[in-house]
C-alpha cells in the first residue's frame, strides 16, 4: 500500500513540481493550501498572491486538477495570527528584528499542518522548499543544504523538530530552480513561469511600521537618536522603523555614513554609530534547536554560521555558557547581528542547530 502524503501547495512552481515528483515516486498525494490570510478584502488578497492570497488557491487547484490529485483548502488563520503576526508585531515593539518565515515554518506549516495531516490518515507531509533531509549516523534527522546554494532555504527551516523532520519530504531540494521550471513547462503546468513570492506575505507594501500601528493600535512614539556615548544627536520616527545595521532613512547630517547599532525600547532610543560599530566578533543566542547534533554537552564546536537569510556564512566556534545560552565567537567580525534574527550553524552542509540572537 502506497504511503499517503499531504503536499503543502502554495500555488507556486516549486510545490507544484514537488507534488508531481512524489506522485511519480508512487506516493498517494493529497494537495492542501493553507489559508492563513486574515479577513482583508478580496482585492488585497488577489493583488498579493504569493503564498497567501486567493490567487494561490486558484493556481494550486488548477495544478491539482492537472496532476489528478485530491485538493483541499485548510483554514489556519488563527494559528497564523497567534504564532506569526502577533509575534512579529511584539518583537518589533520590543526592539528586535523578527523572522516571521521561521515562525511560520515551525508552528504553522509544520506543527499545525502535520497534526491535521496525520489526523486524516497521512503518513507524512511534503513541501517545495529547497532543502534536503538526511538521517545522520547518530540516528538524528538533519537538514542538508539544497544542491543549489542560491536558492537554499535551510536557514528558515532550522527550527523544525526531530518528529517533524522524520515525517517530511522535500523532493525539489535535489534540483536547481531552472530544472524545476523546465519540469513544470514539460508537464504544461499553469504556474511554470510564475514568479517567486517575495518579502513578508502579510505586509504587501513592505511598510512594517504602518502595519504594526494598524495591527496593534499602538502608535509608535518618536524618540531620540543617541550616539555611542549617549549624547542626543537627533529625533527618530519610532523604533519600529529601524533595525540593527540600517543606514538608509535615518536623515542624520553627520558628514559621514552612520548606522543603527542598537535599539533601546525601555528608553525609546535608537543608538547610532560608525561602520565599525556595527561589527562584532561575539554573538549570543537563546532558544536553541539542535538537528545534526543533540547539543554541545559542555564541548566547543567549530561551525559555519549564518546570522541572516542572505548571509553567506562565517566560521566561528560555539560553546555553551553558564546561563544556558550559546556563544558564537567568529574568526572575523560579522556585520549587523540583529537581536531577534536567527543564527544557524552548519557543518559539512548539514544544519547542526541554531538559535535566536539576543
C-alpha positions as a Markdown table, in Angstrom:
| # | Residue | x | y | z |
|---|---|---|---|---|
| 1 | Unk | 0.0 | 0.0 | 0.0 |
| 2 | Unk | 1.5 | 3.4 | -1.1 |
| 3 | Unk | 2.3 | 6.0 | 1.6 |
| 4 | Unk | -0.1 | 8.9 | 1.8 |
| 5 | Unk | 1.5 | 12.3 | 1.7 |
| 6 | Unk | -0.1 | 15.8 | 2.1 |
| 7 | Unk | 1.7 | 18.3 | 0.0 |
| 8 | Unk | 1.5 | 21.9 | 1.1 |
| 9 | Unk | 0.7 | 23.7 | -2.2 |
| 10 | Unk | 1.3 | 27.4 | -2.3 |
| 11 | Unk | 0.3 | 27.9 | -5.9 |
| 12 | Unk | 3.9 | 28.3 | -6.9 |
| 13 | Unk | 6.0 | 26.2 | -9.2 |
| 14 | Unk | 8.2 | 24.6 | -6.5 |
| 15 | Unk | 5.3 | 23.0 | -4.5 |
| 16 | Unk | 3.5 | 22.1 | -7.8 |
| 17 | Unk | 6.6 | 20.1 | -9.0 |
| 18 | Unk | 7.1 | 18.6 | -5.6 |
| 19 | Unk | 3.5 | 17.1 | -5.8 |
| 20 | Unk | 4.2 | 15.7 | -9.3 |
| 21 | Unk | 7.6 | 14.2 | -8.3 |
| 22 | Unk | 6.0 | 12.4 | -5.3 |
| 23 | Unk | 3.2 | 11.1 | -7.5 |
| 24 | Unk | 5.8 | 9.8 | -9.9 |
| 25 | Unk | 7.5 | 8.1 | -7.0 |
| 26 | Unk | 4.3 | 6.2 | -6.2 |
| 27 | Unk | 3.0 | 8.2 | -3.3 |
| 28 | Unk | -0.7 | 8.7 | -2.7 |
| 29 | Unk | -0.6 | 12.5 | -2.9 |
| 30 | Unk | -3.1 | 15.0 | -1.5 |
| 31 | Unk | -2.7 | 18.7 | -2.2 |
| 32 | Unk | -3.5 | 21.2 | 0.5 |
| 33 | Unk | -3.3 | 25.0 | 0.5 |
| 34 | Unk | -3.1 | 26.6 | 3.9 |
| 35 | Unk | -5.4 | 29.6 | 4.3 |
| 36 | Unk | -3.5 | 31.9 | 6.5 |
| 37 | Unk | -4.6 | 35.3 | 5.3 |
| 38 | Unk | -6.8 | 37.3 | 7.6 |
| 39 | Unk | -10.1 | 38.9 | 6.8 |
| 40 | Unk | -8.9 | 41.6 | 4.4 |
| 41 | Unk | -10.8 | 42.5 | 1.3 |
| 42 | Unk | -10.7 | 40.3 | -1.8 |
| 43 | Unk | -8.7 | 42.9 | -3.8 |
| 44 | Unk | -5.8 | 42.9 | -1.4 |
| 45 | Unk | -5.7 | 39.1 | -1.3 |
| 46 | Unk | -5.9 | 38.9 | -5.1 |
| 47 | Unk | -3.2 | 41.5 | -5.6 |
| 48 | Unk | -0.9 | 40.0 | -3.0 |
| 49 | Unk | -1.0 | 36.5 | -4.4 |
| 50 | Unk | 2.2 | 35.0 | -3.1 |
| 51 | Unk | 1.7 | 32.1 | -0.8 |
| 52 | Unk | -1.3 | 33.5 | 0.9 |
| 53 | Unk | -3.8 | 35.1 | -1.5 |
| 54 | Unk | -6.9 | 33.8 | -3.3 |
| 55 | Unk | -4.8 | 33.6 | -6.5 |
| 56 | Unk | -2.6 | 31.0 | -4.7 |
| 57 | Unk | -5.7 | 28.8 | -4.1 |
| 58 | Unk | -6.8 | 29.2 | -7.7 |
| 59 | Unk | -3.4 | 28.3 | -9.0 |
| 60 | Unk | -2.9 | 25.3 | -6.7 |
| 61 | Unk | -6.4 | 23.9 | -7.5 |
| 62 | Unk | -5.6 | 24.1 | -11.2 |
| 63 | Unk | -2.3 | 22.3 | -10.7 |
| 64 | Unk | -4.0 | 19.6 | -8.6 |
| 65 | Unk | -6.6 | 19.0 | -11.4 |
| 66 | Unk | -3.8 | 18.8 | -13.9 |
| 67 | Unk | -2.0 | 16.2 | -11.8 |
| 68 | Unk | -5.2 | 14.3 | -11.0 |
| 69 | Unk | -4.8 | 14.5 | -7.2 |
| 70 | Unk | -7.3 | 15.5 | -4.5 |
| 71 | Unk | -7.1 | 19.1 | -3.3 |
| 72 | Unk | -8.3 | 20.9 | -0.2 |
| 73 | Unk | -8.0 | 24.3 | 1.4 |
| 74 | Unk | -7.4 | 24.1 | 5.2 |
| 75 | Unk | -8.0 | 27.1 | 7.4 |
| 76 | Unk | -5.0 | 28.1 | 9.6 |
| 77 | Unk | -5.9 | 31.7 | 10.1 |
| 78 | Unk | -5.9 | 31.6 | 13.9 |
| 79 | Unk | -2.6 | 29.7 | 14.1 |
| 80 | Unk | -1.0 | 32.2 | 11.7 |
| 81 | Unk | -2.3 | 35.2 | 13.6 |
| 82 | Unk | -1.1 | 33.9 | 17.0 |
| 83 | Unk | 2.2 | 32.4 | 16.0 |
| 84 | Unk | 3.3 | 34.7 | 13.3 |
| 85 | Unk | 1.6 | 38.1 | 13.1 |
| 86 | Unk | 1.3 | 38.6 | 16.9 |
| 87 | Unk | 4.9 | 37.5 | 17.3 |
| 88 | Unk | 6.1 | 39.8 | 14.5 |
| 89 | Unk | 4.4 | 42.9 | 16.0 |
| 90 | Unk | 5.5 | 42.1 | 19.6 |
| 91 | Unk | 9.2 | 41.6 | 18.6 |
| 92 | Unk | 9.4 | 44.9 | 16.7 |
| 93 | Unk | 7.8 | 46.8 | 19.6 |
| 94 | Unk | 10.4 | 45.3 | 21.9 |
| 95 | Unk | 13.3 | 46.5 | 19.7 |
| 96 | Unk | 14.0 | 43.2 | 18.0 |
| 97 | Unk | 14.0 | 42.2 | 14.3 |
| 98 | Unk | 11.9 | 39.0 | 13.9 |
| 99 | Unk | 11.9 | 36.5 | 11.1 |
| 100 | Unk | 8.2 | 35.6 | 10.5 |
| 101 | Unk | 9.0 | 32.9 | 8.0 |
| 102 | Unk | 10.9 | 30.9 | 10.6 |
| 103 | Unk | 8.0 | 31.1 | 13.0 |
| 104 | Unk | 5.5 | 30.2 | 10.2 |
| 105 | Unk | 7.5 | 27.2 | 9.1 |
| 106 | Unk | 7.9 | 25.8 | 12.6 |
| 107 | Unk | 4.5 | 26.4 | 14.1 |
| 108 | Unk | 2.1 | 26.7 | 11.1 |
| 109 | Unk | 3.4 | 25.0 | 8.0 |
| 110 | Unk | 4.8 | 22.1 | 10.1 |
| 111 | Unk | 3.3 | 21.8 | 13.5 |
| 112 | Unk | -0.3 | 22.6 | 12.6 |
| 113 | Unk | -0.3 | 21.1 | 9.1 |
| 114 | Unk | 1.4 | 17.9 | 10.2 |
| 115 | Unk | -1.0 | 17.4 | 13.1 |
| 116 | Unk | -4.0 | 17.8 | 10.7 |
| 117 | Unk | -2.5 | 15.6 | 8.1 |
| 118 | Unk | -1.8 | 12.8 | 10.5 |
| 119 | Unk | -5.4 | 13.1 | 11.7 |
| 120 | Unk | -6.7 | 12.4 | 8.2 |
| 121 | Unk | -4.5 | 9.4 | 7.8 |
| 122 | Unk | -1.5 | 10.7 | 6.1 |
| 123 | Unk | 2.0 | 9.3 | 6.8 |
| 124 | Unk | 3.9 | 12.5 | 6.1 |
| 125 | Unk | 3.8 | 15.9 | 4.7 |
| 126 | Unk | 5.9 | 17.5 | 1.8 |
| 127 | Unk | 6.8 | 21.0 | 0.7 |
| 128 | Unk | 8.5 | 22.7 | -2.2 |
| 129 | Unk | 11.4 | 24.0 | -0.1 |
| 130 | Unk | 15.0 | 23.9 | -1.5 |
| 131 | Unk | 16.5 | 21.7 | 1.2 |
| 132 | Unk | 17.1 | 18.1 | 1.8 |
| 133 | Unk | 16.5 | 15.8 | 4.8 |
| 134 | Unk | 19.1 | 13.2 | 5.9 |
| 135 | Unk | 19.2 | 10.7 | 8.7 |
| 136 | Unk | 22.6 | 11.1 | 10.4 |
| 137 | Unk | 24.8 | 8.2 | 11.7 |
| 138 | Unk | 23.8 | 9.2 | 15.2 |
| 139 | Unk | 20.2 | 8.5 | 14.3 |
| 140 | Unk | 19.1 | 12.1 | 14.3 |
| 141 | Unk | 17.5 | 13.8 | 11.4 |
| 142 | Unk | 19.0 | 17.0 | 9.9 |
| 143 | Unk | 18.5 | 19.4 | 7.1 |
| 144 | Unk | 21.1 | 19.2 | 4.3 |
| 145 | Unk | 21.6 | 22.2 | 2.1 |
| 146 | Unk | 20.0 | 22.2 | -1.3 |
| 147 | Unk | 22.0 | 21.4 | -4.5 |
| 148 | Unk | 21.5 | 25.0 | -5.5 |
| 149 | Unk | 23.2 | 27.4 | -3.0 |
| 150 | Unk | 21.4 | 30.4 | -4.4 |
| 151 | Unk | 18.0 | 29.0 | -3.5 |
| 152 | Unk | 18.9 | 27.1 | -0.3 |
| 153 | Unk | 16.2 | 27.5 | 2.3 |
| 154 | Unk | 17.7 | 25.6 | 5.2 |
| 155 | Unk | 18.2 | 28.8 | 7.3 |
| 156 | Unk | 14.5 | 29.4 | 7.5 |
| 157 | Unk | 13.8 | 25.8 | 8.5 |
| 158 | Unk | 16.4 | 25.3 | 11.2 |
| 159 | Unk | 13.8 | 25.3 | 14.0 |
| 160 | Unk | 12.0 | 22.1 | 12.8 |
| 161 | Unk | 11.8 | 19.3 | 15.4 |
| 162 | Unk | 13.1 | 15.7 | 15.0 |
| 163 | Unk | 9.5 | 14.5 | 14.8 |
| 164 | Unk | 8.7 | 17.0 | 12.1 |
| 165 | Unk | 11.8 | 16.1 | 10.1 |
| 166 | Unk | 11.1 | 12.4 | 10.3 |
| 167 | Unk | 7.7 | 12.9 | 8.7 |
| 168 | Unk | 8.7 | 15.4 | 6.0 |
| 169 | Unk | 9.7 | 15.1 | 2.3 |
| 170 | Unk | 11.4 | 17.8 | 0.3 |
| 171 | Unk | 11.7 | 16.5 | -3.2 |
| 172 | Unk | 12.8 | 19.7 | -5.0 |
| 173 | Unk | 15.9 | 20.0 | -2.8 |
| 174 | Unk | 17.7 | 17.7 | -5.3 |
| 175 | Unk | 17.2 | 20.1 | -8.2 |
| 176 | Unk | 18.2 | 23.5 | -9.5 |
| 177 | Unk | 15.5 | 26.1 | -9.9 |
| 178 | Unk | 15.7 | 26.1 | -13.7 |
| 179 | Unk | 15.3 | 22.3 | -13.7 |
| 180 | Unk | 12.1 | 22.7 | -11.7 |
| 181 | Unk | 10.7 | 25.3 | -14.1 |
| 182 | Unk | 11.6 | 23.0 | -17.1 |
| 183 | Unk | 9.8 | 20.1 | -15.5 |
| 184 | Unk | 6.7 | 22.3 | -14.9 |
| 185 | Unk | 6.9 | 23.5 | -18.6 |
| 186 | Unk | 7.1 | 20.0 | -19.9 |
| 187 | Unk | 4.1 | 19.0 | -17.8 |
| 188 | Unk | 2.2 | 22.0 | -19.1 |
| 189 | Unk | 1.5 | 23.2 | -15.5 |
| 190 | Unk | -0.1 | 26.6 | -15.5 |
| 191 | Unk | 2.4 | 28.0 | -12.9 |
| 192 | Unk | 5.6 | 27.1 | -14.8 |
| 193 | Unk | 6.6 | 30.7 | -15.3 |
| 194 | Unk | 5.0 | 32.2 | -12.2 |
| 195 | Unk | 7.5 | 34.5 | -10.4 |
| 196 | Unk | 8.7 | 33.6 | -6.9 |
| 197 | Unk | 6.9 | 35.3 | -4.0 |
| 198 | Unk | 9.0 | 37.9 | -2.2 |
| 199 | Unk | 9.2 | 39.6 | 1.2 |
| 200 | Unk | 6.7 | 39.2 | 4.0 |
| 201 | Unk | 3.3 | 37.9 | 2.7 |
| 202 | Unk | 1.1 | 39.8 | 5.2 |
| 203 | Unk | 2.8 | 43.2 | 4.5 |
| 204 | Unk | 2.5 | 43.6 | 0.7 |
| 205 | Unk | 3.7 | 47.3 | 0.8 |
| 206 | Unk | 6.7 | 46.4 | 2.9 |
| 207 | Unk | 5.9 | 49.1 | 5.4 |
| 208 | Unk | 6.5 | 47.3 | 8.7 |
| 209 | Unk | 5.9 | 50.3 | 11.0 |
| 210 | Unk | 2.5 | 51.2 | 9.5 |
| 211 | Unk | 1.4 | 47.5 | 9.7 |
| 212 | Unk | 2.3 | 47.3 | 13.4 |
| 213 | Unk | 0.5 | 50.5 | 14.2 |
| 214 | Unk | -2.7 | 49.3 | 12.4 |
| 215 | Unk | -2.4 | 45.8 | 13.7 |
| 216 | Unk | -1.8 | 46.6 | 17.4 |
| 217 | Unk | -3.4 | 50.0 | 17.7 |
| 218 | Unk | -0.2 | 51.2 | 19.3 |
| 219 | Unk | 1.2 | 54.5 | 18.0 |
| 220 | Unk | 4.9 | 54.2 | 17.9 |
| 221 | Unk | 6.3 | 57.3 | 19.6 |
| 222 | Unk | 9.2 | 59.4 | 18.2 |
| 223 | Unk | 12.3 | 59.5 | 20.4 |
| 224 | Unk | 16.0 | 60.3 | 20.4 |
| 225 | Unk | 18.8 | 59.2 | 18.3 |
| 226 | Unk | 21.8 | 58.9 | 20.6 |
| 227 | Unk | 25.5 | 58.3 | 19.8 |
| 228 | Unk | 27.7 | 55.6 | 21.4 |
| 229 | Unk | 28.2 | 57.9 | 24.5 |
| 230 | Unk | 24.5 | 58.6 | 25.0 |
| 231 | Unk | 24.5 | 62.1 | 23.5 |
| 232 | Unk | 21.3 | 63.1 | 21.7 |
| 233 | Unk | 22.0 | 63.7 | 18.0 |
| 234 | Unk | 18.5 | 63.9 | 16.6 |
| 235 | Unk | 15.0 | 62.6 | 16.6 |
| 236 | Unk | 13.7 | 59.3 | 15.2 |
| 237 | Unk | 10.2 | 58.3 | 14.0 |
| 238 | Unk | 9.7 | 55.4 | 16.3 |
| 239 | Unk | 11.8 | 52.2 | 16.9 |
| 240 | Unk | 9.6 | 50.0 | 14.7 |
| 241 | Unk | 11.1 | 51.9 | 11.7 |
| 242 | Unk | 14.7 | 50.7 | 12.4 |
| 243 | Unk | 16.8 | 47.6 | 12.7 |
| 244 | Unk | 20.5 | 47.0 | 13.6 |
| 245 | Unk | 22.8 | 47.8 | 10.7 |
| 246 | Unk | 20.4 | 50.2 | 8.9 |
| 247 | Unk | 21.9 | 53.1 | 7.1 |
| 248 | Unk | 19.1 | 54.5 | 4.9 |
| 249 | Unk | 16.3 | 56.6 | 6.1 |
| 250 | Unk | 18.0 | 58.0 | 9.2 |
| 251 | Unk | 18.0 | 61.6 | 7.9 |
| 252 | Unk | 21.0 | 62.5 | 10.1 |
| 253 | Unk | 23.5 | 65.0 | 8.7 |
| 254 | Unk | 26.7 | 63.7 | 10.3 |
| 255 | Unk | 29.1 | 64.4 | 7.5 |
| 256 | Unk | 29.8 | 60.7 | 7.1 |
| 257 | Unk | 27.8 | 57.4 | 6.8 |
| 258 | Unk | 26.2 | 56.3 | 10.1 |
| 259 | Unk | 24.3 | 53.2 | 11.1 |
| 260 | Unk | 21.9 | 51.9 | 13.7 |
| 261 | Unk | 23.9 | 49.9 | 16.3 |
| 262 | Unk | 21.2 | 49.2 | 18.9 |
| 263 | Unk | 17.6 | 49.7 | 19.8 |
| 264 | Unk | 16.5 | 50.6 | 23.4 |
| 265 | Unk | 12.8 | 50.2 | 23.8 |
| 266 | Unk | 12.9 | 50.9 | 27.5 |
| 267 | Unk | 14.1 | 54.5 | 26.8 |
| 268 | Unk | 12.8 | 54.7 | 23.3 |
| 269 | Unk | 16.3 | 55.4 | 21.9 |
| 270 | Unk | 17.9 | 54.4 | 18.7 |
| 271 | Unk | 21.7 | 54.2 | 19.1 |
| 272 | Unk | 23.8 | 55.4 | 16.1 |
| 273 | Unk | 27.5 | 54.6 | 15.4 |
| 274 | Unk | 30.0 | 54.4 | 12.6 |
| 275 | Unk | 30.6 | 51.5 | 10.3 |
| 276 | Unk | 33.0 | 49.7 | 12.7 |
| 277 | Unk | 30.4 | 49.8 | 15.5 |
| 278 | Unk | 28.1 | 47.5 | 13.5 |
| 279 | Unk | 30.7 | 44.7 | 13.6 |
| 280 | Unk | 31.1 | 42.1 | 16.3 |
| 281 | Unk | 33.1 | 39.0 | 17.0 |
| 282 | Unk | 30.7 | 37.5 | 19.5 |
| 283 | Unk | 27.1 | 36.7 | 19.0 |
| 284 | Unk | 25.0 | 35.1 | 21.8 |
| 285 | Unk | 21.8 | 33.2 | 21.2 |
| 286 | Unk | 18.9 | 31.5 | 23.1 |
| 287 | Unk | 16.1 | 29.1 | 22.4 |
| 288 | Unk | 18.4 | 26.6 | 20.8 |
| 289 | Unk | 17.1 | 23.9 | 18.4 |
| 290 | Unk | 19.5 | 21.1 | 17.6 |
| 291 | Unk | 19.5 | 18.9 | 14.5 |
| 292 | Unk | 22.6 | 17.0 | 13.4 |
| 293 | Unk | 23.9 | 17.2 | 16.9 |
| 294 | Unk | 21.9 | 16.8 | 20.1 |
| 295 | Unk | 23.7 | 19.6 | 21.9 |
| 296 | Unk | 27.2 | 20.6 | 22.8 |
| 297 | Unk | 27.3 | 18.8 | 26.2 |
| 298 | Unk | 30.0 | 21.2 | 27.5 |
| 299 | Unk | 32.2 | 20.9 | 24.4 |
| 300 | Unk | 33.1 | 23.6 | 21.9 |
| 301 | Unk | 32.5 | 23.1 | 18.2 |
| 302 | Unk | 33.8 | 24.8 | 15.0 |
| 303 | Unk | 30.9 | 25.6 | 12.6 |
| 304 | Unk | 30.0 | 27.8 | 9.8 |
| 305 | Unk | 27.2 | 30.2 | 11.0 |
| 306 | Unk | 24.7 | 32.3 | 9.1 |
| 307 | Unk | 23.3 | 35.3 | 11.0 |
| 308 | Unk | 20.5 | 36.2 | 8.5 |
| 309 | Unk | 18.9 | 34.5 | 5.5 |
| 310 | Unk | 21.1 | 36.1 | 2.8 |
| 311 | Unk | 24.3 | 35.9 | 4.8 |
| 312 | Unk | 26.9 | 33.6 | 3.1 |
| 313 | Unk | 28.0 | 32.3 | 6.5 |
| 314 | Unk | 31.2 | 32.7 | 8.5 |
| 315 | Unk | 33.4 | 30.4 | 10.5 |
| 316 | Unk | 33.0 | 30.5 | 14.3 |
| 317 | Unk | 33.4 | 28.4 | 17.5 |
| 318 | Unk | 30.3 | 27.8 | 19.5 |
| 319 | Unk | 30.1 | 27.0 | 23.2 |
| 320 | Unk | 27.5 | 26.8 | 25.9 |
| 321 | Unk | 27.6 | 29.4 | 28.6 |
| 322 | Unk | 26.6 | 29.1 | 32.3 |
| 323 | Unk | 23.2 | 30.7 | 31.7 |
| 324 | Unk | 22.2 | 28.1 | 29.2 |
| 325 | Unk | 22.9 | 30.2 | 26.1 |
| 326 | Unk | 25.3 | 29.6 | 23.3 |
| 327 | Unk | 28.1 | 31.9 | 22.5 |
| 328 | Unk | 29.4 | 32.2 | 18.9 |
| 329 | Unk | 32.9 | 33.5 | 18.6 |
| 330 | Unk | 33.6 | 34.4 | 15.0 |
| 331 | Unk | 37.1 | 34.1 | 13.4 |
| 332 | Unk | 36.4 | 37.5 | 11.8 |
| 333 | Unk | 33.9 | 40.1 | 12.9 |
| 334 | Unk | 30.4 | 39.8 | 11.3 |
| 335 | Unk | 28.2 | 42.7 | 10.4 |
| 336 | Unk | 24.8 | 43.6 | 11.9 |
| 337 | Unk | 23.9 | 40.6 | 14.0 |
| 338 | Unk | 20.3 | 41.8 | 14.8 |
| 339 | Unk | 18.6 | 40.7 | 18.0 |
| 340 | Unk | 15.6 | 38.6 | 17.1 |
| 341 | Unk | 17.1 | 37.1 | 14.0 |
| 342 | Unk | 18.3 | 33.5 | 13.9 |
| 343 | Unk | 21.9 | 32.3 | 13.9 |
| 344 | Unk | 22.1 | 28.9 | 12.2 |
| 345 | Unk | 25.1 | 26.5 | 12.5 |
| 346 | Unk | 26.3 | 24.3 | 9.6 |
| 347 | Unk | 28.9 | 21.5 | 9.4 |
| 348 | Unk | 29.7 | 19.9 | 6.0 |
| 349 | Unk | 26.5 | 21.1 | 4.5 |
| 350 | Unk | 24.2 | 19.9 | 7.3 |
| 351 | Unk | 22.4 | 22.0 | 9.8 |
| 352 | Unk | 23.8 | 21.4 | 13.3 |
| 353 | Unk | 21.3 | 23.6 | 15.0 |
| 354 | Unk | 20.5 | 27.2 | 15.7 |
| 355 | Unk | 19.0 | 29.8 | 18.0 |
| 356 | Unk | 17.7 | 33.3 | 18.3 |
| 357 | Unk | 20.2 | 36.2 | 18.6 |
| 358 | Unk | 20.0 | 38.2 | 21.8 |
